[in-house]
Amino acid sequence: MVKVLLKVLAIGVGGLALLFPVIYLIIYFNISRDTLIGILGIGSLAVSLFIIVFGIALFFKASISKFSLLRSFLSTGYFVAGIGFWNLINAGWLNVTFI
């Protein structure tokens, strides 16, 4: 389990290392606020998909309990996906009509 946590930590550090050049490019090219929010929304959805798939893979491969899968991976993945969809709606990239 420690190896898995170290891999996840390494992925997080790699993501942070990629964040700074992206922020520099956004500032340099003067991208609008809506575009930035849309990019963050897509990034959030990608991260949520990774979290959910990683949790399901651990469920089948490492035999973690269903409770651990729900608590640690699926609930977190759905929360991040909700943030991603909210960002896409705010950016105007996703139109939602409530009846």
Summary of the structure (lengths in Angstrom):
residues: 99
radius of gyration: 16.2
end to end distance: 46.1
largest distance: 47.8
contacts: 250
relative contact order: 0.14
helix: 83%
strand: 0%
